Amino acid sequence: MDPLDFLESDELLTFFHCHKTEMSCMEKPHTFLNQLRDHNLIPEDRYKKMYRMKSKDNLKIATYEVLDWLERERSDYIKDFWRCVFKETIMNLYPTLRLLRNSLMDGSFHFDTKLPEKVEKEGKGKELSEDEEGEEKRVNSVKKKRKLRSTCDDEEEQAGPSSQSTPSQKKKSKKISFSSPLKKGEKNDIWTWEIYKSQLPVTCGDQQGTLVRGRLAKGEKCILVNKQWLTPSEFERFAGKGSFKNWKLSIRCMDTPLAKLIQDGHLKSVKYKGGCKKAKKSLFPSSITVSEGEEDENECASDSEDQVSSNSKDGSTDVTDEEGEMEEETEQQPEANSDSRKKVFKVTCRALSGTLHKRRFASGTCGKSIRTETSWLTPVEFMNEASCQTDASWRKDITWEGKPLSVLTEAKILKIHSLLCSCRLCKPDSTEQDNQKNDDECCICKREEDEEEEEGELVVCDHCPRSFHQKCHLPHVEDAILGDDSIWMCTFCVFKSNQGCYYFNELTMEAATSLQISQRMLQCQYLLLHLCNVDEEQTFTTNPTLYLADYSKVIKTPMWLGKVADKLQKKLYQTVGQFVSDIQLIFTNCASYNRDNAEFFAMGNRLKELFDEEFKKVFNVRE
């Protein structure tokens, strides 16, 4: 990475000030001077005068003087200076420049070291003047000898360029060592160095970029690549790792995943939002959810039900209910405050259960905020589906942890929008109404349509609430299908609608695994999607070698659900048994690696039992 991206101008000027002498002592600095001239960093008359010099000593003095002039008169262009001299061609000719660049990269130069104050006069003017007089005499004597040495110097200058390419010179340059200043055994944690306090060099695959810490913490485009700002997912896709869909593991700093730096507190990251969503295979510009910030800015953040008029069609029941429930809500409020940061609440109404999503909630009749197994419903719709009572109160009859939902509204955890609110939840158009019927995140990878990438756009099923990224679903959803206005069904719905056709005869496990997978592709796709859906934390979906450093030492044949999905999509399996073998390998590896980790050991066993049970149902395997 270019160290200039991480340093301020005053720091680079300090570095320049401390290394002027070293640069002035470089052998045959003519190419160095040419580079400075090409970038208009030194005066033309001074350049021509220096270029005619034959004496090496005079040339060193003149080089130092021009660098000193550059520090005084061209300090605003200090970054331009270092950029031009740190070109690979120039550094190949001058190892001193490469060493200087190396000290910037590895942090061996400390900018916080205070230099002594500059002394303009020594105090004894006579002695100083004598020194100056002696220096002038020495320079004059050199000038007198110039004619005598000119012939010899000409020969030296002519031999210079060719001598640089001689074998002996090449061997000498190879002996130069650019070792790190770190002591033996010291960790190379560059993210703790002062030079990288605001930016970090990152890689993803073969691509390199510069990560700006502040932008990452704000959820902005934070990685600079080829003068373009990218989000982490865009950088992941730019590097050809888009199918991995986990930038925190695929993007690394010095072979350490960003997930590790975030976990250890070296980096701060927020959830990236944006992108678009596909509803019925057609794009529309915005998502239907309202963020917490928007709730406060819109006219919908009503602090009380007093804003709801009693003669309103939507609010008449709510106002009446509130009067009878106020005392109970006040008593329950302190307990609800402890859950103010929750985003999802498990709710029930009689025998019906579901999950209420805070970001979708608007009021009893607006915002399909409760997700059941089969659909998204408003609180009133959820209550009506659970019971046929038309005069019931949704805030009283819908319960959360045994308490009425009014606990959350009274505690302002759920904010009821005003009747005058015109947000997308309260006043949705026809397209947004359709969009509310489906999930806001992918059923498989649990990520939203917020990564601004091809995989980030969600495709929704017309028969169930599920949504999928194109490449998360099996089989992958092709672009040609998206352009079709016909109804689209996900693999879950296709399997369940044809489930009765599969149970012709009972099979033994041996017979089921020996079946050709081409004839049972739908069943295998359903089983794998079912496993990925249950794996909420993506523990078994992601390549474990990316975040477990010693995994390859313990496990010789790593396997994960994502790899099985790729093999299934590419039709690399011949029989059902080969597919089952890879799935079982995941659980075997989990048990071997987590012998001393009871939590993950038990997690693998639970998922294995679920797969075995579901496999027997799908293939009608007798016990």
C-alpha positions as CSV (number, residue, x, y, z in Angstrom):
1,M,0.0,0.0,0.0
2,D,1.1,3.6,-0.6
3,P,2.1,5.0,2.8
4,L,1.2,8.4,1.6
5,D,-2.5,7.5,1.9
6,F,-2.1,7.2,5.7
7,L,0.1,10.2,6.5
8,E,-0.5,13.9,6.9
9,S,1.5,16.5,5.0
10,D,3.3,17.7,8.2
11,E,4.3,14.2,9.0
12,L,5.8,13.7,5.5
13,L,7.6,17.0,5.8
14,T,9.2,15.9,9.1
15,F,10.2,12.7,7.4
16,F,11.7,14.6,4.5
17,H,13.6,17.0,6.9
18,C,15.2,14.0,8.6
19,H,16.4,12.3,5.4
20,K,17.6,15.2,3.2
21,T,21.2,14.2,3.8
22,E,20.7,10.6,2.9
23,M,19.1,11.5,-0.4
24,S,21.8,14.0,-1.2
25,C,24.4,11.2,-0.9
26,M,22.9,9.0,-3.5
27,E,25.3,8.0,-6.3
28,K,24.6,9.6,-9.7
29,P,21.5,11.5,-8.7
30,H,20.8,12.7,-12.3
31,T,17.8,10.4,-12.8
32,F,16.5,11.5,-9.4
33,L,16.8,15.2,-10.4
34,N,15.2,14.4,-13.8
35,Q,12.2,13.1,-11.9
36,L,11.9,16.2,-9.8
37,R,12.2,18.4,-12.8
38,D,9.5,16.4,-14.7
39,H,7.2,17.2,-11.8
40,N,8.1,20.9,-11.6
41,L,9.5,20.6,-8.1
42,I,12.9,22.3,-8.7
43,P,13.8,25.5,-10.5
44,E,14.9,25.1,-14.1
45,D,18.1,27.2,-13.8
46,R,19.2,25.3,-10.7
47,Y,18.6,22.0,-12.4
48,K,20.6,22.9,-15.5
49,K,23.5,24.1,-13.3
50,M,23.5,20.9,-11.3
51,Y,23.3,18.7,-14.4
52,R,26.5,20.2,-15.7
53,M,28.5,19.4,-12.5
54,K,31.2,16.9,-12.8
55,S,32.4,16.8,-9.2
56,K,30.6,14.3,-7.1
57,D,31.2,16.3,-4.0
58,N,29.8,19.4,-5.5
59,L,26.8,17.5,-6.8
60,K,26.1,16.1,-3.4
61,I,26.2,19.7,-1.9
62,A,24.0,21.0,-4.7
63,T,21.5,18.2,-4.2
64,Y,21.2,18.9,-0.5
65,E,20.8,22.6,-1.3
66,V,18.0,22.0,-3.7
67,L,16.3,19.6,-1.3
68,D,16.6,22.2,1.4
69,W,15.1,24.8,-1.0
70,L,12.3,22.4,-1.8
71,E,11.5,22.1,2.0
72,R,11.4,25.8,2.4
73,E,9.7,26.9,-0.8
74,R,7.7,23.9,-1.9
75,S,6.5,22.4,1.4
76,D,2.9,22.4,0.1
77,Y,3.9,19.8,-2.5
78,I,5.6,17.4,-0.2
79,K,3.2,14.5,-1.0
80,D,3.9,15.1,-4.7
81,F,7.6,14.8,-4.0
82,W,7.3,11.5,-2.3
83,R,4.9,10.1,-4.9
84,C,7.2,10.9,-7.7
85,V,10.4,9.5,-6.1
86,F,8.6,6.4,-4.8
87,K,8.0,5.1,-8.3
88,E,9.2,1.6,-8.8
89,T,11.6,2.6,-11.6
90,I,13.3,5.3,-9.5
91,M,13.5,3.1,-6.4
92,N,15.2,0.4,-8.5
93,L,18.0,2.8,-9.3
94,Y,18.3,4.2,-5.7
95,P,18.1,1.7,-2.9
96,T,18.1,4.6,-0.4
97,L,14.6,5.6,-1.6
98,R,13.4,2.0,-1.2
99,L,14.7,1.9,2.3
100,L,12.9,5.2,3.1
101,R,9.7,3.9,1.7
102,N,10.1,0.7,3.7
103,S,10.5,2.6,6.9
104,L,7.2,4.3,6.2
105,M,5.4,1.1,5.4
106,D,6.6,-0.9,8.5
107,G,6.2,2.0,10.9
108,S,9.8,2.1,12.0
109,F,10.0,5.9,11.7
110,H,8.2,7.4,14.7
111,F,6.7,10.8,13.9
112,D,6.0,11.5,17.6
113,T,9.8,11.8,18.3
114,K,10.6,15.4,19.1
115,L,13.6,16.9,17.5
116,P,15.8,19.5,19.2
117,E,14.9,23.1,18.5
118,K,16.6,24.6,15.5
119,V,19.5,27.0,16.4
120,E,20.0,29.8,13.9
121,K,23.3,31.2,15.5
122,E,25.8,29.4,17.6
123,G,26.5,32.4,19.9
124,K,30.2,33.1,19.0
125,G,29.8,34.9,15.7
126,K,33.5,35.1,15.0
127,E,34.0,31.3,15.1
128,L,31.0,30.8,12.9
129,S,32.3,33.3,10.4
130,E,35.6,31.6,10.4
131,D,33.9,28.3,9.6
132,E,32.0,29.9,6.8
133,E,35.2,31.5,5.4
134,G,37.0,28.1,5.5
135,E,34.1,26.5,3.7
136,E,34.2,29.2,1.0
137,K,38.0,28.6,0.6
138,R,37.4,24.9,0.3
139,V,34.8,25.4,-2.5
140,N,37.1,27.8,-4.4
141,S,40.0,25.3,-4.3
142,V,37.6,22.7,-5.7
143,K,36.7,25.0,-8.5
144,K,40.4,25.6,-9.3
145,K,40.9,21.9,-9.7
146,R,37.9,21.4,-11.9
147,K,39.8,21.7,-15.2
148,L,42.4,19.2,-14.1
149,R,39.8,16.6,-13.1
150,S,37.3,17.3,-15.9
151,T,38.7,14.6,-18.1
152,C,38.6,12.0,-15.4
153,D,35.1,13.0,-14.3
154,D,33.8,12.8,-17.9
155,E,35.0,9.2,-18.1
156,E,33.4,8.4,-14.8
157,E,30.0,9.9,-15.9
158,Q,30.1,8.0,-19.2
159,A,30.8,4.8,-17.4
160,G,28.0,5.3,-14.9
161,P,24.9,4.1,-16.7
162,S,26.6,0.9,-18.0
163,S,28.2,0.1,-14.7
164,Q,24.8,0.0,-13.0
165,S,23.8,-3.0,-15.2
166,T,27.0,-4.9,-14.6
167,P,26.7,-8.3,-12.8
168,S,28.8,-7.1,-9.8
169,Q,26.4,-4.3,-9.2
170,K,23.4,-6.6,-9.4
171,K,24.8,-8.9,-6.9
172,K,25.5,-6.0,-4.5
173,S,22.0,-4.7,-4.7
174,K,20.6,-8.2,-3.7
175,K,22.5,-8.0,-0.4
176,I,20.4,-5.0,0.7
177,S,18.0,-6.2,3.4
178,F,14.6,-4.6,4.0
179,S,13.9,-6.3,7.3
180,S,11.0,-5.3,9.6
181,P,12.0,-3.2,12.7
182,L,9.9,-5.5,14.9
183,K,11.7,-7.5,17.5
184,K,11.8,-11.2,17.4
185,G,8.6,-12.7,18.7
186,E,6.7,-9.3,18.5
187,K,3.3,-9.5,16.8
188,N,2.9,-7.7,13.5
189,D,-0.4,-6.0,14.4
190,I,-0.2,-3.1,12.1
191,W,-3.7,-2.0,13.0
192,T,-2.3,-0.8,16.3
193,W,0.4,1.4,14.7
194,E,0.1,5.1,14.8
195,I,0.5,5.3,11.0
196,Y,-2.7,3.3,10.5
197,K,-4.8,5.1,13.1
198,S,-7.3,6.3,10.4
199,Q,-6.7,3.9,7.5
200,L,-5.7,0.3,7.0
201,P,-4.4,-1.6,4.0
202,V,-6.8,-4.5,3.1
203,T,-6.9,-7.3,0.6
204,C,-9.6,-9.5,-0.8
205,G,-8.3,-12.3,-3.0
206,D,-5.6,-10.6,-5.3
207,Q,-7.1,-7.1,-4.9
208,Q,-5.7,-4.4,-2.6
209,G,-7.5,-1.4,-1.2
210,T,-7.4,1.2,1.6
211,L,-10.0,0.9,4.3
212,V,-11.0,4.2,6.0
213,R,-11.9,3.4,9.6
214,G,-14.3,6.4,10.1
215,R,-16.3,5.6,7.0
216,L,-16.7,2.0,8.0
217,A,-18.0,3.1,11.4
218,K,-20.6,5.3,9.7
219,G,-21.7,2.6,7.2
220,E,-20.4,4.6,4.2
221,K,-18.4,3.5,1.2
222,C,-15.1,3.0,3.0
223,I,-12.6,1.2,0.7
224,L,-10.6,3.1,-1.8
225,V,-9.6,1.1,-4.9
226,N,-8.2,2.7,-8.0
227,K,-9.5,6.1,-7.0
228,Q,-13.0,4.7,-6.5
229,W,-14.9,4.3,-3.2
230,L,-16.6,0.9,-2.6
231,T,-18.6,-0.7,0.1
232,P,-17.1,-3.8,1.6
233,S,-19.5,-6.0,-0.4
234,E,-18.6,-4.1,-3.6
235,F,-14.9,-4.7,-2.9
236,E,-15.6,-8.3,-2.2
237,R,-17.4,-8.6,-5.6
238,F,-14.7,-6.6,-7.3
239,A,-12.2,-9.2,-6.0
240,G,-14.2,-12.1,-7.4
241,K,-15.4,-13.2,-4.0
242,G,-19.0,-12.1,-4.4
243,S,-20.3,-15.7,-4.1
244,F,-18.9,-15.9,-0.6
245,K,-21.3,-13.2,0.7
246,N,-19.4,-12.5,3.9
247,W,-17.1,-9.6,3.5
248,K,-16.1,-9.6,7.2
249,L,-14.3,-12.9,6.6
250,S,-13.2,-12.5,2.9
251,I,-11.6,-9.0,3.4
252,R,-8.4,-9.2,5.4
253,C,-5.7,-7.0,6.9
254,M,-2.4,-8.8,7.0
255,D,-4.1,-12.2,6.7
256,T,-6.4,-11.3,9.6
257,P,-10.2,-11.2,8.7
258,L,-12.0,-7.9,9.5
259,A,-14.4,-9.9,11.6
260,K,-11.6,-10.6,14.0
261,L,-10.6,-6.9,14.2
262,I,-14.2,-5.9,14.8
263,Q,-14.6,-8.6,17.4
264,D,-11.5,-7.4,19.2
265,G,-12.5,-3.8,19.1
266,H,-9.9,-2.6,16.6
267,L,-12.6,-1.6,14.1
268,K,-16.1,-0.4,14.4
269,S,-18.7,-1.3,11.9
270,V,-22.4,-0.7,11.4
271,K,-24.9,-2.5,9.2
272,Y,-24.8,-1.3,5.6
273,K,-28.2,-0.3,4.2
274,G,-29.3,0.5,0.7
275,G,-29.9,-1.4,-2.5
276,C,-33.3,-2.4,-3.9
277,K,-35.7,-5.3,-3.8
278,K,-37.4,-7.4,-6.5
279,A,-41.1,-8.0,-6.0
280,K,-42.7,-10.5,-8.3
281,K,-39.4,-10.4,-10.3
282,S,-39.6,-6.7,-11.1
283,L,-37.4,-4.0,-9.5
284,F,-38.7,-1.0,-7.5
285,P,-36.6,1.7,-6.0
286,S,-37.0,1.4,-2.3
287,S,-37.6,-0.9,0.6
288,I,-40.7,-0.7,2.7
289,T,-39.2,-0.6,6.1
290,V,-38.8,2.5,8.2
291,S,-35.6,3.0,10.2
292,E,-35.7,4.3,13.7
293,G,-34.3,7.6,12.5
294,E,-37.1,7.9,10.0
295,E,-39.7,7.2,12.6
296,D,-38.6,10.2,14.5
297,E,-38.3,12.5,11.5
298,N,-41.7,11.5,10.0
299,E,-44.9,12.8,11.3
300,C,-45.7,9.2,12.4
301,A,-43.8,9.2,15.7
302,S,-46.8,9.8,18.0
303,D,-46.0,9.7,21.7
304,S,-49.5,9.1,22.7
305,E,-52.9,8.0,21.4
306,D,-54.3,11.5,22.0
307,Q,-53.5,12.4,18.4
308,V,-55.9,9.7,17.2
309,S,-59.4,11.2,16.8
310,S,-62.2,9.3,18.4
311,N,-64.3,9.4,15.3
312,S,-61.6,7.8,13.1
313,K,-62.5,4.5,11.5
314,D,-59.1,3.1,12.2
315,G,-58.6,4.5,15.7
316,S,-62.0,4.3,17.4
317,T,-61.4,0.9,18.8
318,D,-57.9,1.8,19.9
319,V,-58.9,4.9,21.8
320,T,-61.6,3.0,23.7
321,D,-59.2,0.1,24.5
322,E,-56.5,2.5,25.8
323,E,-58.7,3.9,28.5
324,G,-59.3,0.5,30.1
325,E,-55.7,-0.7,29.7
326,M,-53.8,2.4,30.9
327,E,-53.4,1.3,34.5
328,E,-52.1,-2.2,33.5
329,E,-49.7,-0.7,30.9
330,T,-48.2,1.6,33.5
331,E,-47.5,-1.2,35.9
332,Q,-45.8,-3.3,33.2
333,Q,-43.6,-0.5,31.7
334,P,-40.4,-0.9,33.8
335,E,-40.1,-4.5,32.7
336,A,-40.6,-3.6,29.1
337,N,-37.9,-0.9,29.2
338,S,-35.2,-3.6,29.6
339,D,-36.1,-4.9,26.1
340,S,-36.0,-1.5,24.4
341,R,-33.2,-2.6,22.1
342,K,-35.0,-5.7,20.8
343,K,-36.0,-5.7,17.1
344,V,-38.1,-8.9,17.1
345,F,-40.6,-10.1,19.6
346,K,-42.3,-13.5,19.8
347,V,-46.0,-12.9,20.1
348,T,-49.1,-15.1,20.4
349,C,-52.8,-14.7,20.1
350,R,-54.7,-17.8,21.4
351,A,-53.2,-20.8,19.4
352,L,-51.6,-18.6,16.7
353,S,-47.9,-17.6,17.2
354,G,-45.6,-15.4,15.2
355,T,-42.8,-12.8,15.4
356,L,-43.4,-9.1,15.5
357,H,-40.8,-7.0,13.8
358,K,-40.3,-3.5,15.2
359,R,-39.1,-1.9,12.0
360,R,-42.3,-2.9,10.2
361,F,-44.7,-1.8,12.9
362,A,-46.9,1.3,12.3
363,S,-50.3,0.7,14.1
364,G,-52.9,-1.9,14.5
365,T,-54.1,-1.7,10.9
366,C,-51.0,-0.4,9.1
367,G,-47.7,-2.1,8.5
368,K,-47.6,-5.9,8.1
369,S,-45.3,-6.4,11.1
370,I,-46.1,-9.9,12.4
371,R,-44.6,-12.9,10.5
372,T,-46.3,-16.2,10.8
373,E,-45.3,-19.5,9.2
374,T,-47.3,-18.7,6.1
375,S,-47.7,-14.9,5.8
376,W,-47.1,-11.3,7.0
377,L,-50.0,-9.7,8.9
378,T,-50.9,-6.5,10.6
379,P,-51.7,-6.8,14.3
380,V,-55.4,-6.6,13.6
381,E,-55.1,-9.2,10.9
382,F,-53.1,-11.5,13.2
383,M,-55.7,-11.1,15.9
384,N,-58.6,-11.8,13.5
385,E,-56.9,-14.9,12.1
386,A,-56.5,-16.2,15.7
387,S,-60.1,-15.5,16.7
388,C,-63.2,-14.4,14.9
389,Q,-64.0,-11.6,17.4
390,T,-64.5,-8.3,15.7
391,D,-64.6,-6.2,18.9
392,A,-61.4,-7.5,20.3
393,S,-58.4,-5.2,21.1
394,W,-55.1,-6.2,19.4
395,R,-53.1,-4.6,22.2
396,K,-54.8,-6.6,24.8
397,D,-55.3,-10.0,23.0
398,I,-51.9,-10.2,21.4
399,T,-49.4,-11.1,24.1
400,W,-45.6,-11.0,24.4
401,E,-44.0,-13.2,27.1
402,G,-47.4,-13.5,28.8
403,K,-47.9,-9.7,28.9
404,P,-50.3,-7.8,26.6
405,L,-48.7,-6.0,23.6
406,S,-49.8,-2.7,25.2
407,V,-46.7,-3.0,27.4
408,L,-44.5,-2.2,24.4
409,T,-46.6,0.6,23.1
410,E,-46.8,2.3,26.5
411,A,-43.1,2.0,27.0
412,K,-42.6,3.6,23.6
413,I,-40.7,0.5,22.4
414,L,-43.4,0.3,19.7
415,K,-44.3,3.7,18.4
416,I,-47.8,4.0,17.0
417,H,-47.9,6.2,13.9
418,S,-50.3,9.2,13.7
419,L,-53.3,9.0,11.5
420,L,-51.8,11.8,9.4
421,C,-48.6,9.9,8.8
422,S,-47.8,9.5,5.1
423,C,-44.9,7.1,5.4
424,R,-44.6,4.0,3.2
425,L,-46.0,1.8,6.0
426,C,-49.1,3.9,6.5
427,K,-49.7,5.1,3.0
428,P,-48.2,2.3,0.8
429,D,-48.8,2.3,-3.0
430,S,-49.8,-1.0,-4.7
431,T,-46.2,-2.1,-5.3
432,E,-45.2,-1.5,-1.7
433,Q,-48.3,-3.3,-0.4
434,D,-47.2,-6.4,-2.4
435,N,-43.7,-5.9,-1.0
436,Q,-44.9,-6.1,2.6
437,K,-46.1,-9.6,2.0
438,N,-42.5,-10.9,1.9
439,D,-39.5,-11.0,4.1
440,D,-36.9,-8.2,4.1
441,E,-34.0,-10.6,4.4
442,C,-32.8,-13.7,2.6
443,C,-34.2,-16.9,3.9
444,I,-30.8,-18.6,3.5
445,C,-28.0,-16.2,4.4
446,K,-30.1,-13.9,6.6
447,R,-28.8,-10.8,4.9
448,E,-30.9,-8.0,3.5
449,E,-31.0,-6.4,0.1
450,D,-28.5,-3.8,1.5
451,E,-25.2,-4.8,0.0
452,E,-25.6,-2.9,-3.4
453,E,-24.5,-6.0,-5.3
454,E,-26.1,-8.5,-7.7
455,E,-26.6,-11.0,-4.8
456,G,-28.0,-8.2,-2.7
457,E,-31.3,-7.9,-4.7
458,L,-34.0,-10.1,-3.2
459,V,-36.4,-12.3,-5.2
460,V,-39.7,-13.0,-3.5
461,C,-41.9,-16.0,-3.7
462,D,-45.5,-15.5,-4.8
463,H,-46.8,-18.4,-2.6
464,C,-45.0,-17.8,0.7
465,P,-43.4,-14.9,2.7
466,R,-39.9,-16.1,1.9
467,S,-37.3,-14.0,0.0
468,F,-34.0,-15.1,-1.5
469,H,-30.9,-13.7,-3.1
470,Q,-30.6,-15.1,-6.7
471,K,-27.5,-17.2,-5.9
472,C,-28.7,-18.3,-2.4
473,H,-31.7,-20.1,-3.8
474,L,-31.4,-23.6,-5.3
475,P,-31.5,-23.7,-8.2
476,H,-30.1,-20.2,-8.8
477,V,-32.7,-17.7,-10.0
478,E,-31.6,-16.7,-13.5
479,D,-32.1,-13.2,-14.9
480,A,-34.3,-14.5,-17.7
481,I,-36.8,-15.8,-15.1
482,L,-36.8,-12.4,-13.3
483,G,-38.0,-10.7,-16.5
484,D,-41.0,-13.0,-16.7
485,D,-44.2,-11.7,-15.2
486,S,-45.5,-15.2,-14.4
487,I,-45.9,-16.5,-10.9
488,W,-42.7,-17.7,-9.3
489,M,-42.5,-20.4,-6.6
490,C,-39.5,-21.1,-4.4
491,T,-38.1,-24.6,-3.9
492,F,-39.9,-24.9,-0.5
493,C,-43.3,-24.3,-2.1
494,V,-42.6,-26.4,-5.2
495,F,-41.5,-29.3,-3.0
496,K,-44.5,-29.1,-0.6
497,S,-47.0,-28.7,-3.5
498,N,-45.7,-32.0,-5.1
499,Q,-44.8,-33.8,-1.8
500,G,-47.6,-36.3,-2.2
501,C,-46.2,-37.5,-5.5
502,Y,-42.9,-38.8,-3.9
503,Y,-44.2,-41.5,-1.6
504,F,-44.7,-44.4,-4.0
505,N,-42.9,-47.0,-1.9
506,E,-41.0,-47.2,1.3
507,L,-37.2,-47.3,0.9
508,T,-34.3,-48.6,2.9
509,M,-31.5,-46.1,3.6
510,E,-29.3,-48.0,1.2
511,A,-31.8,-47.9,-1.6
512,A,-32.4,-44.2,-1.0
513,T,-28.8,-43.2,-1.1
514,S,-28.2,-45.3,-4.3
515,L,-30.8,-43.3,-6.3
516,Q,-29.5,-41.2,-9.2
517,I,-29.5,-37.6,-8.0
518,S,-30.8,-36.3,-11.3
519,Q,-34.1,-37.9,-10.5
520,R,-34.2,-36.6,-6.9
521,M,-32.7,-33.1,-7.4
522,L,-35.7,-31.3,-6.0
523,Q,-35.6,-33.3,-2.8
524,C,-31.9,-32.7,-2.3
525,Q,-32.2,-28.9,-3.0
526,Y,-35.1,-28.7,-0.5
527,L,-33.0,-30.6,2.2
528,L,-30.0,-28.3,1.7
529,L,-32.1,-25.1,1.8
530,H,-33.8,-26.4,4.9
531,L,-30.5,-26.9,6.7
532,C,-29.2,-23.4,5.6
533,N,-32.4,-21.8,6.9
534,V,-32.1,-23.5,10.3
535,D,-28.4,-22.5,10.5
536,E,-29.3,-19.0,11.8
537,E,-25.7,-18.0,12.6
538,Q,-24.3,-19.4,9.4
539,T,-21.9,-21.5,11.5
540,F,-22.0,-24.5,9.1
541,T,-22.7,-22.5,5.9
542,T,-19.4,-20.7,5.8
543,N,-15.9,-22.1,5.0
544,P,-14.4,-22.7,8.5
545,T,-10.8,-22.2,7.3
546,L,-11.5,-18.5,6.8
547,Y,-12.0,-17.8,10.4
548,L,-10.4,-20.7,12.3
549,A,-6.6,-20.5,11.9
550,D,-5.8,-24.0,13.0
551,Y,-8.8,-25.7,11.3
552,S,-6.8,-27.2,8.4
553,K,-4.3,-28.7,10.8
554,V,-7.0,-30.7,12.6
555,I,-9.4,-31.3,9.7
556,K,-7.9,-32.6,6.5
557,T,-11.1,-32.5,4.3
558,P,-13.1,-29.4,5.2
559,M,-16.7,-29.3,4.1
560,W,-19.5,-26.7,4.6
561,L,-23.0,-26.2,3.4
562,G,-22.0,-23.4,0.9
563,K,-19.6,-25.8,-0.8
564,V,-22.3,-28.5,-1.0
565,A,-24.7,-25.9,-2.5
566,D,-22.1,-25.0,-5.2
567,K,-21.6,-28.7,-6.1
568,L,-25.3,-29.3,-6.2
569,Q,-25.8,-26.3,-8.5
570,K,-23.0,-27.4,-10.8
571,K,-24.5,-31.0,-10.8
572,L,-21.3,-32.6,-9.6
573,Y,-23.0,-35.3,-7.6
574,Q,-24.0,-38.5,-9.4
575,T,-26.0,-40.2,-6.6
576,V,-28.0,-39.1,-3.5
577,G,-25.4,-41.0,-1.4
578,Q,-22.6,-38.7,-2.6
579,F,-24.7,-35.7,-1.5
580,V,-25.5,-37.2,1.8
581,S,-21.8,-38.2,2.4
582,D,-20.7,-34.5,2.1
583,I,-23.5,-33.4,4.5
584,Q,-22.4,-36.0,7.0
585,L,-18.8,-35.0,6.6
586,I,-19.7,-31.5,7.9
587,F,-21.1,-33.0,11.1
588,T,-18.2,-35.4,11.4
589,N,-15.7,-32.6,11.1
590,C,-17.6,-30.5,13.6
591,A,-17.5,-33.4,16.2
592,S,-13.7,-33.9,15.6
593,Y,-12.8,-30.2,15.8
594,N,-15.1,-29.4,18.8
595,R,-14.2,-32.3,21.1
596,D,-13.5,-29.7,23.9
597,N,-16.2,-27.2,22.9
598,A,-19.5,-28.6,24.2
599,E,-21.6,-25.7,22.7
600,F,-20.6,-26.3,19.1
601,F,-20.4,-30.0,19.5
602,A,-24.1,-30.0,20.6
603,M,-25.0,-27.6,17.8
604,G,-23.6,-30.0,15.2
605,N,-25.4,-32.9,16.7
606,R,-28.8,-31.1,16.7
607,L,-28.4,-30.1,13.1
608,K,-27.4,-33.7,12.2
609,E,-30.4,-35.1,13.9
610,L,-32.7,-32.6,12.1
611,F,-31.1,-33.6,8.7
612,D,-31.5,-37.3,9.4
613,E,-35.1,-36.9,10.4
614,E,-36.0,-34.7,7.5
615,F,-34.2,-37.0,5.0
616,K,-36.2,-40.0,6.1
617,K,-39.5,-38.0,5.6
618,V,-38.5,-36.7,2.2
619,F,-37.3,-40.1,0.8
620,N,-39.9,-42.2,2.7
621,V,-37.2,-44.2,4.4
622,R,-38.5,-46.9,6.8
623,E,-36.9,-47.2,10.2
